[in-house]
Amino acid sequence: MFRFDLTPNGSRRSAIRGGGVRPSRRDALYHGIAVLFPTIQFGIFFPIVFVASWLLRPRPQRWKLFMVAASYVFYAFAYKGGWFTWQRWRFPALLAGVTVANQILVVGIFEARNRTVKRIWMTIAVLVDLGCLSYFKYYNFARDSLKIPLPAKQVILPVAISFFIFQALSYVIDAYRDNLRPTTLLDFATYLSFFPHLVAGPIVRAREFLPQLRQRPDPRHIDASRAFRLIVAGMFKKVVIADKLSVWIVDTVFANPKGHTALENLFSVYAYAIQIYADFSGYTDIAIGAALLLGIRFPTNFDSPYTSTSLQEFWRRWHMTLSRWLRDYLYISLGGNRRGRVMTYVNLMLTMVIGGLWHGASWKFVVWGGIHGGVLAIERLIHDRRAALGFTEPEDTPTRRALRWLLTFHIVCFAWIFFRASSFQVALDMINRIATGWGAGAGRLVTVSLVLIIVAMLASQFVPEWTVEAVQARFSRLPLALQGGTLAICFFLIEHLGPLGVAPFIYFQF
């Protein structure tokens, strides 16, 4: 099912209903990307790496050197240019610089003789990492939106910088907190550049990854059935669901909310909620599956987030590695709930607003984070008031749970409007259209098939995990030939059900 992802000029192609997609700013910034998971390039790259990886596993140092080299080649493919040009290798060089700088600073933290010196080393490391992230991600925002007098130049955002900077910070802060000892430069380079999680997560912490480098996995004991199940599921979600919803309704309506009916606007929001879940969780599934085939285990990143009945539960289920990172390294560092109730609410709001800015340098991401932070603070306030007044929690009846689910889902969808819209004004236009545009009928884009896909994807999140595990266990007991045939059929169906061409994963831009 692997396919070429881009046309020669870098724009997306679509064969759905004969329609096309106008290249967006995101496409313009990332039009050089070649190594996407569901592409012919990755279909060639991964088997070579897989075979070489297991041949080199008995020699750990050689395996690490090979894996670092392969990961840098993978990352270099994200950019245009000749093989030996600076244009292709400048951002891999940035990754190498971040790796070396953080390793030096972590050694300084570890060897410091007192807490004050350790704090100085840690502060330098945080400033270096955040300074690097701020320059590439927020330079244009500071100049254009905040009107800070900076030289006029267009700073290109490196793919994956937010992910590898956050992972570097976790290494630094854990070393400062004495949660881990510094490792070797080669081990750290392997951790930071490991290609399955490099460009879009999950955000794997050093203390989760580094101990695995000291183990000698046996290829006979790799959970291949789970790995292939994750890869197939991820490909299906990305290619068939996410990309199809994108060109079917999401891109069209978000490009011109005023030109579509209220129902089309509303269902484009629902469709985007499904699209971003299918796109991002699809990438995560493929990443976890690919890493598992190489003998490395990643933490789970999604756990049926649209079954949540509160925003707090949603963030325990959505992008779980980011949620834990924000909690452990930002919320707790701000004081968490240790400084009184008011500061707890303030810290919740600050954490989510900063989390919004992490996603992008734009006021619309600030609003997206503010909505989540505000609702989280309100949920915490209601809980605190109930406890202070001695009220017990009301009985959790199916009706109450359904109403809480409905409210939570629509709060999340409302916030997605700002996340997806190309500008703050477009988001307001869409909200206004949904509120006032109900006299123009349903619109041609809202079809029975669209509604069924949205409902089916939501319903699938309520399927118990044990049923999925049971199906996987049965699959793993099938003869190898039958397993291979089943996988081939799945890939064939994904190839023919999905649209022509593969769009970049949404989280590549973060």
Secondary structure as a PSIPRED ss2 file (coil, helix, strand):
# PSIPRED VFORMAT (PSIPRED V4.0)

   1 M C   1.000  0.000  0.000
   2 F C   1.000  0.000  0.000
   3 R E   0.000  0.000  1.000
   4 F C   1.000  0.000  0.000
   5 D C   1.000  0.000  0.000
   6 L C   1.000  0.000  0.000
   7 T C   1.000  0.000  0.000
   8 P C   1.000  0.000  0.000
   9 N C   1.000  0.000  0.000
  10 G C   1.000  0.000  0.000
  11 S C   1.000  0.000  0.000
  12 R C   1.000  0.000  0.000
  13 R C   1.000  0.000  0.000
  14 S C   1.000  0.000  0.000
  15 A C   1.000  0.000  0.000
  16 I H   0.000  1.000  0.000
  17 R H   0.000  1.000  0.000
  18 G H   0.000  1.000  0.000
  19 G C   1.000  0.000  0.000
  20 G C   1.000  0.000  0.000
  21 V C   1.000  0.000  0.000
  22 R C   1.000  0.000  0.000
  23 P C   1.000  0.000  0.000
  24 S C   1.000  0.000  0.000
  25 R H   0.000  1.000  0.000
  26 R H   0.000  1.000  0.000
  27 D H   0.000  1.000  0.000
  28 A H   0.000  1.000  0.000
  29 L H   0.000  1.000  0.000
  30 Y C   1.000  0.000  0.000
  31 H C   1.000  0.000  0.000
  32 G C   1.000  0.000  0.000
  33 I C   1.000  0.000  0.000
  34 A C   1.000  0.000  0.000
  35 V C   1.000  0.000  0.000
  36 L C   1.000  0.000  0.000
  37 F C   1.000  0.000  0.000
  38 P C   1.000  0.000  0.000
  39 T E   0.000  0.000  1.000
  40 I H   0.000  1.000  0.000
  41 Q H   0.000  1.000  0.000
  42 F H   0.000  1.000  0.000
  43 G H   0.000  1.000  0.000
  44 I H   0.000  1.000  0.000
  45 F H   0.000  1.000  0.000
  46 F H   0.000  1.000  0.000
  47 P H   0.000  1.000  0.000
  48 I H   0.000  1.000  0.000
  49 V H   0.000  1.000  0.000
  50 F H   0.000  1.000  0.000
  51 V H   0.000  1.000  0.000
  52 A H   0.000  1.000  0.000
  53 S H   0.000  1.000  0.000
  54 W H   0.000  1.000  0.000
  55 L H   0.000  1.000  0.000
  56 L H   0.000  1.000  0.000
  57 R C   1.000  0.000  0.000
  58 P C   1.000  0.000  0.000
  59 R C   1.000  0.000  0.000
  60 P H   0.000  1.000  0.000
  61 Q H   0.000  1.000  0.000
  62 R H   0.000  1.000  0.000
  63 W H   0.000  1.000  0.000
  64 K H   0.000  1.000  0.000
  65 L H   0.000  1.000  0.000
  66 F H   0.000  1.000  0.000
  67 M H   0.000  1.000  0.000
  68 V H   0.000  1.000  0.000
  69 A H   0.000  1.000  0.000
  70 A H   0.000  1.000  0.000
  71 S H   0.000  1.000  0.000
  72 Y H   0.000  1.000  0.000
  73 V H   0.000  1.000  0.000
  74 F H   0.000  1.000  0.000
  75 Y H   0.000  1.000  0.000
  76 A H   0.000  1.000  0.000
  77 F C   1.000  0.000  0.000
  78 A C   1.000  0.000  0.000
  79 Y C   1.000  0.000  0.000
  80 K C   1.000  0.000  0.000
  81 G C   1.000  0.000  0.000
  82 G C   1.000  0.000  0.000
  83 W C   1.000  0.000  0.000
  84 F C   1.000  0.000  0.000
  85 T C   1.000  0.000  0.000
  86 W H   0.000  1.000  0.000
  87 Q H   0.000  1.000  0.000
  88 R H   0.000  1.000  0.000
  89 W H   0.000  1.000  0.000
  90 R H   0.000  1.000  0.000
  91 F H   0.000  1.000  0.000
  92 P H   0.000  1.000  0.000
  93 A H   0.000  1.000  0.000
  94 L H   0.000  1.000  0.000
  95 L H   0.000  1.000  0.000
  96 A H   0.000  1.000  0.000
  97 G H   0.000  1.000  0.000
  98 V H   0.000  1.000  0.000
  99 T H   0.000  1.000  0.000
 100 V H   0.000  1.000  0.000
 101 A H   0.000  1.000  0.000
 102 N H   0.000  1.000  0.000
 103 Q H   0.000  1.000  0.000
 104 I H   0.000  1.000  0.000
 105 L H   0.000  1.000  0.000
 106 V H   0.000  1.000  0.000
 107 V H   0.000  1.000  0.000
 108 G H   0.000  1.000  0.000
 109 I H   0.000  1.000  0.000
 110 F H   0.000  1.000  0.000
 111 E H   0.000  1.000  0.000
 112 A C   1.000  0.000  0.000
 113 R C   1.000  0.000  0.000
 114 N C   1.000  0.000  0.000
 115 R H   0.000  1.000  0.000
 116 T H   0.000  1.000  0.000
 117 V H   0.000  1.000  0.000
 118 K H   0.000  1.000  0.000
 119 R H   0.000  1.000  0.000
 120 I H   0.000  1.000  0.000
 121 W H   0.000  1.000  0.000
 122 M H   0.000  1.000  0.000
 123 T H   0.000  1.000  0.000
 124 I H   0.000  1.000  0.000
 125 A H   0.000  1.000  0.000
 126 V H   0.000  1.000  0.000
 127 L H   0.000  1.000  0.000
 128 V H   0.000  1.000  0.000
 129 D H   0.000  1.000  0.000
 130 L H   0.000  1.000  0.000
 131 G H   0.000  1.000  0.000
 132 C H   0.000  1.000  0.000
 133 L H   0.000  1.000  0.000
 134 S H   0.000  1.000  0.000
 135 Y H   0.000  1.000  0.000
 136 F H   0.000  1.000  0.000
 137 K H   0.000  1.000  0.000
 138 Y H   0.000  1.000  0.000
 139 Y H   0.000  1.000  0.000
 140 N H   0.000  1.000  0.000
 141 F H   0.000  1.000  0.000
 142 A H   0.000  1.000  0.000
 143 R H   0.000  1.000  0.000
 144 D H   0.000  1.000  0.000
 145 S C   1.000  0.000  0.000
 146 L C   1.000  0.000  0.000
 147 K C   1.000  0.000  0.000
 148 I C   1.000  0.000  0.000
 149 P C   1.000  0.000  0.000
 150 L C   1.000  0.000  0.000
 151 P C   1.000  0.000  0.000
 152 A C   1.000  0.000  0.000
 153 K C   1.000  0.000  0.000
 154 Q C   1.000  0.000  0.000
 155 V C   1.000  0.000  0.000
 156 I C   1.000  0.000  0.000
 157 L C   1.000  0.000  0.000
 158 P C   1.000  0.000  0.000
 159 V C   1.000  0.000  0.000
 160 A C   1.000  0.000  0.000
 161 I H   0.000  1.000  0.000
 162 S H   0.000  1.000  0.000
 163 F H   0.000  1.000  0.000
 164 F H   0.000  1.000  0.000
 165 I H   0.000  1.000  0.000
 166 F H   0.000  1.000  0.000
 167 Q H   0.000  1.000  0.000
 168 A H   0.000  1.000  0.000
 169 L H   0.000  1.000  0.000
 170 S H   0.000  1.000  0.000
 171 Y H   0.000  1.000  0.000
 172 V H   0.000  1.000  0.000
 173 I H   0.000  1.000  0.000
 174 D H   0.000  1.000  0.000
 175 A H   0.000  1.000  0.000
 176 Y H   0.000  1.000  0.000
 177 R C   1.000  0.000  0.000
 178 D C   1.000  0.000  0.000
 179 N C   1.000  0.000  0.000
 180 L C   1.000  0.000  0.000
 181 R C   1.000  0.000  0.000
 182 P C   1.000  0.000  0.000
 183 T C   1.000  0.000  0.000
 184 T C   1.000  0.000  0.000
 185 L H   0.000  1.000  0.000
 186 L H   0.000  1.000  0.000
 187 D H   0.000  1.000  0.000
 188 F H   0.000  1.000  0.000
 189 A H   0.000  1.000  0.000
 190 T H   0.000  1.000  0.000
 191 Y H   0.000  1.000  0.000
 192 L H   0.000  1.000  0.000
 193 S H   0.000  1.000  0.000
 194 F C   1.000  0.000  0.000
 195 F H   0.000  1.000  0.000
 196 P H   0.000  1.000  0.000
 197 H H   0.000  1.000  0.000
 198 L H   0.000  1.000  0.000
 199 V C   1.000  0.000  0.000
 200 A C   1.000  0.000  0.000
 201 G C   1.000  0.000  0.000
 202 P C   1.000  0.000  0.000
 203 I C   1.000  0.000  0.000
 204 V C   1.000  0.000  0.000
 205 R C   1.000  0.000  0.000
 206 A H   0.000  1.000  0.000
 207 R H   0.000  1.000  0.000
 208 E H   0.000  1.000  0.000
 209 F H   0.000  1.000  0.000
 210 L H   0.000  1.000  0.000
 211 P H   0.000  1.000  0.000
 212 Q H   0.000  1.000  0.000
 213 L H   0.000  1.000  0.000
 214 R C   1.000  0.000  0.000
 215 Q C   1.000  0.000  0.000
 216 R C   1.000  0.000  0.000
 217 P C   1.000  0.000  0.000
 218 D C   1.000  0.000  0.000
 219 P H   0.000  1.000  0.000
 220 R H   0.000  1.000  0.000
 221 H H   0.000  1.000  0.000
 222 I C   1.000  0.000  0.000
 223 D C   1.000  0.000  0.000
 224 A H   0.000  1.000  0.000
 225 S H   0.000  1.000  0.000
 226 R H   0.000  1.000  0.000
 227 A H   0.000  1.000  0.000
 228 F H   0.000  1.000  0.000
 229 R H   0.000  1.000  0.000
 230 L H   0.000  1.000  0.000
 231 I H   0.000  1.000  0.000
 232 V H   0.000  1.000  0.000
 233 A H   0.000  1.000  0.000
 234 G H   0.000  1.000  0.000
 235 M H   0.000  1.000  0.000
 236 F H   0.000  1.000  0.000
 237 K H   0.000  1.000  0.000
 238 K H   0.000  1.000  0.000
 239 V H   0.000  1.000  0.000
 240 V H   0.000  1.000  0.000
 241 I H   0.000  1.000  0.000
 242 A H   0.000  1.000  0.000
 243 D H   0.000  1.000  0.000
 244 K H   0.000  1.000  0.000
 245 L H   0.000  1.000  0.000
 246 S H   0.000  1.000  0.000
 247 V H   0.000  1.000  0.000
 248 W H   0.000  1.000  0.000
 249 I H   0.000  1.000  0.000
 250 V H   0.000  1.000  0.000
 251 D H   0.000  1.000  0.000
 252 T H   0.000  1.000  0.000
 253 V H   0.000  1.000  0.000
 254 F H   0.000  1.000  0.000
 255 A H   0.000  1.000  0.000
 256 N C   1.000  0.000  0.000
 257 P H   0.000  1.000  0.000
 258 K H   0.000  1.000  0.000
 259 G H   0.000  1.000  0.000
 260 H C   1.000  0.000  0.000
 261 T C   1.000  0.000  0.000
 262 A H   0.000  1.000  0.000
 263 L H   0.000  1.000  0.000
 264 E H   0.000  1.000  0.000
 265 N H   0.000  1.000  0.000
 266 L H   0.000  1.000  0.000
 267 F H   0.000  1.000  0.000
 268 S H   0.000  1.000  0.000
 269 V H   0.000  1.000  0.000
 270 Y H   0.000  1.000  0.000
 271 A H   0.000  1.000  0.000
 272 Y H   0.000  1.000  0.000
 273 A H   0.000  1.000  0.000
 274 I H   0.000  1.000  0.000
 275 Q H   0.000  1.000  0.000
 276 I H   0.000  1.000  0.000
 277 Y H   0.000  1.000  0.000
 278 A H   0.000  1.000  0.000
 279 D H   0.000  1.000  0.000
 280 F H   0.000  1.000  0.000
 281 S H   0.000  1.000  0.000
 282 G H   0.000  1.000  0.000
 283 Y H   0.000  1.000  0.000
 284 T H   0.000  1.000  0.000
 285 D H   0.000  1.000  0.000
 286 I H   0.000  1.000  0.000
 287 A H   0.000  1.000  0.000
 288 I H   0.000  1.000  0.000
 289 G H   0.000  1.000  0.000
 290 A H   0.000  1.000  0.000
 291 A H   0.000  1.000  0.000
 292 L H   0.000  1.000  0.000
 293 L H   0.000  1.000  0.000
 294 L C   1.000  0.000  0.000
 295 G C   1.000  0.000  0.000
 296 I C   1.000  0.000  0.000
 297 R C   1.000  0.000  0.000
 298 F C   1.000  0.000  0.000
 299 P C   1.000  0.000  0.000
 300 T C   1.000  0.000  0.000
 301 N C   1.000  0.000  0.000
 302 F C   1.000  0.000  0.000
 303 D C   1.000  0.000  0.000
 304 S C   1.000  0.000  0.000
 305 P H   0.000  1.000  0.000
 306 Y H   0.000  1.000  0.000
 307 T H   0.000  1.000  0.000
 308 S C   1.000  0.000  0.000
 309 T C   1.000  0.000  0.000
 310 S C   1.000  0.000  0.000
 311 L H   0.000  1.000  0.000
 312 Q H   0.000  1.000  0.000
 313 E H   0.000  1.000  0.000
 314 F H   0.000  1.000  0.000
 315 W H   0.000  1.000  0.000
 316 R H   0.000  1.000  0.000
 317 R H   0.000  1.000  0.000
 318 W C   1.000  0.000  0.000
 319 H C   1.000  0.000  0.000
 320 M H   0.000  1.000  0.000
 321 T H   0.000  1.000  0.000
 322 L H   0.000  1.000  0.000
 323 S H   0.000  1.000  0.000
 324 R H   0.000  1.000  0.000
 325 W H   0.000  1.000  0.000
 326 L H   0.000  1.000  0.000
 327 R H   0.000  1.000  0.000
 328 D H   0.000  1.000  0.000
 329 Y H   0.000  1.000  0.000
 330 L H   0.000  1.000  0.000
 331 Y H   0.000  1.000  0.000
 332 I H   0.000  1.000  0.000
 333 S H   0.000  1.000  0.000
 334 L H   0.000  1.000  0.000
 335 G C   1.000  0.000  0.000
 336 G C   1.000  0.000  0.000
 337 N C   1.000  0.000  0.000
 338 R C   1.000  0.000  0.000
 339 R C   1.000  0.000  0.000
 340 G C   1.000  0.000  0.000
 341 R H   0.000  1.000  0.000
 342 V H   0.000  1.000  0.000
 343 M H   0.000  1.000  0.000
 344 T H   0.000  1.000  0.000
 345 Y H   0.000  1.000  0.000
 346 V H   0.000  1.000  0.000
 347 N H   0.000  1.000  0.000
 348 L H   0.000  1.000  0.000
 349 M H   0.000  1.000  0.000
 350 L H   0.000  1.000  0.000
 351 T H   0.000  1.000  0.000
 352 M H   0.000  1.000  0.000
 353 V H   0.000  1.000  0.000
 354 I H   0.000  1.000  0.000
 355 G H   0.000  1.000  0.000
 356 G H   0.000  1.000  0.000
 357 L H   0.000  1.000  0.000
 358 W H   0.000  1.000  0.000
 359 H H   0.000  1.000  0.000
 360 G C   1.000  0.000  0.000
 361 A C   1.000  0.000  0.000
 362 S C   1.000  0.000  0.000
 363 W H   0.000  1.000  0.000
 364 K H   0.000  1.000  0.000
 365 F H   0.000  1.000  0.000
 366 V H   0.000  1.000  0.000
 367 V H   0.000  1.000  0.000
 368 W H   0.000  1.000  0.000
 369 G H   0.000  1.000  0.000
 370 G H   0.000  1.000  0.000
 371 I H   0.000  1.000  0.000
 372 H H   0.000  1.000  0.000
 373 G H   0.000  1.000  0.000
 374 G H   0.000  1.000  0.000
 375 V H   0.000  1.000  0.000
 376 L H   0.000  1.000  0.000
 377 A H   0.000  1.000  0.000
 378 I H   0.000  1.000  0.000
 379 E H   0.000  1.000  0.000
 380 R H   0.000  1.000  0.000
 381 L H   0.000  1.000  0.000
 382 I H   0.000  1.000  0.000
 383 H H   0.000  1.000  0.000
 384 D H   0.000  1.000  0.000
 385 R H   0.000  1.000  0.000
 386 R H   0.000  1.000  0.000
 387 A H   0.000  1.000  0.000
 388 A H   0.000  1.000  0.000
 389 L H   0.000  1.000  0.000
 390 G C   1.000  0.000  0.000
 391 F C   1.000  0.000  0.000
 392 T C   1.000  0.000  0.000
 393 E C   1.000  0.000  0.000
 394 P C   1.000  0.000  0.000
 395 E C   1.000  0.000  0.000
 396 D C   1.000  0.000  0.000
 397 T C   1.000  0.000  0.000
 398 P H   0.000  1.000  0.000
 399 T H   0.000  1.000  0.000
 400 R H   0.000  1.000  0.000
 401 R H   0.000  1.000  0.000
 402 A H   0.000  1.000  0.000
 403 L H   0.000  1.000  0.000
 404 R H   0.000  1.000  0.000
 405 W H   0.000  1.000  0.000
 406 L H   0.000  1.000  0.000
 407 L H   0.000  1.000  0.000
 408 T H   0.000  1.000  0.000
 409 F H   0.000  1.000  0.000
 410 H H   0.000  1.000  0.000
 411 I H   0.000  1.000  0.000
 412 V H   0.000  1.000  0.000
 413 C H   0.000  1.000  0.000
 414 F H   0.000  1.000  0.000
 415 A H   0.000  1.000  0.000
 416 W H   0.000  1.000  0.000
 417 I H   0.000  1.000  0.000
 418 F H   0.000  1.000  0.000
 419 F H   0.000  1.000  0.000
 420 R H   0.000  1.000  0.000
 421 A C   1.000  0.000  0.000
 422 S C   1.000  0.000  0.000
 423 S C   1.000  0.000  0.000
 424 F H   0.000  1.000  0.000
 425 Q H   0.000  1.000  0.000
 426 V H   0.000  1.000  0.000
 427 A H   0.000  1.000  0.000
 428 L H   0.000  1.000  0.000
 429 D H   0.000  1.000  0.000
 430 M H   0.000  1.000  0.000
 431 I H   0.000  1.000  0.000
 432 N H   0.000  1.000  0.000
 433 R H   0.000  1.000  0.000
 434 I H   0.000  1.000  0.000
 435 A H   0.000  1.000  0.000
 436 T H   0.000  1.000  0.000
 437 G C   1.000  0.000  0.000
 438 W C   1.000  0.000  0.000
 439 G C   1.000  0.000  0.000
 440 A C   1.000  0.000  0.000
 441 G C   1.000  0.000  0.000
 442 A C   1.000  0.000  0.000
 443 G C   1.000  0.000  0.000
 444 R C   1.000  0.000  0.000
 445 L C   1.000  0.000  0.000
 446 V C   1.000  0.000  0.000
 447 T C   1.000  0.000  0.000
 448 V H   0.000  1.000  0.000
 449 S H   0.000  1.000  0.000
 450 L H   0.000  1.000  0.000
 451 V H   0.000  1.000  0.000
 452 L H   0.000  1.000  0.000
 453 I H   0.000  1.000  0.000
 454 I H   0.000  1.000  0.000
 455 V H   0.000  1.000  0.000
 456 A H   0.000  1.000  0.000
 457 M H   0.000  1.000  0.000
 458 L H   0.000  1.000  0.000
 459 A H   0.000  1.000  0.000
 460 S H   0.000  1.000  0.000
 461 Q C   1.000  0.000  0.000
 462 F C   1.000  0.000  0.000
 463 V C   1.000  0.000  0.000
 464 P C   1.000  0.000  0.000
 465 E H   0.000  1.000  0.000
 466 W H   0.000  1.000  0.000
 467 T H   0.000  1.000  0.000
 468 V H   0.000  1.000  0.000
 469 E H   0.000  1.000  0.000
 470 A H   0.000  1.000  0.000
 471 V H   0.000  1.000  0.000
 472 Q H   0.000  1.000  0.000
 473 A H   0.000  1.000  0.000
 474 R H   0.000  1.000  0.000
 475 F H   0.000  1.000  0.000
 476 S H   0.000  1.000  0.000
 477 R C   1.000  0.000  0.000
 478 L C   1.000  0.000  0.000
 479 P C   1.000  0.000  0.000
 480 L H   0.000  1.000  0.000
 481 A H   0.000  1.000  0.000
 482 L H   0.000  1.000  0.000
 483 Q H   0.000  1.000  0.000
 484 G H   0.000  1.000  0.000
 485 G H   0.000  1.000  0.000
 486 T H   0.000  1.000  0.000
 487 L H   0.000  1.000  0.000
 488 A H   0.000  1.000  0.000
 489 I H   0.000  1.000  0.000
 490 C H   0.000  1.000  0.000
 491 F H   0.000  1.000  0.000
 492 F H   0.000  1.000  0.000
 493 L H   0.000  1.000  0.000
 494 I H   0.000  1.000  0.000
 495 E H   0.000  1.000  0.000
 496 H H   0.000  1.000  0.000
 497 L H   0.000  1.000  0.000
 498 G C   1.000  0.000  0.000
 499 P C   1.000  0.000  0.000
 500 L C   1.000  0.000  0.000
 501 G C   1.000  0.000  0.000
 502 V C   1.000  0.000  0.000
 503 A C   1.000  0.000  0.000
 504 P C   1.000  0.000  0.000
 505 F C   1.000  0.000  0.000
 506 I H   0.000  1.000  0.000
 507 Y H   0.000  1.000  0.000
 508 F H   0.000  1.000  0.000
 509 Q H   0.000  1.000  0.000
 510 F C   1.000  0.000  0.000
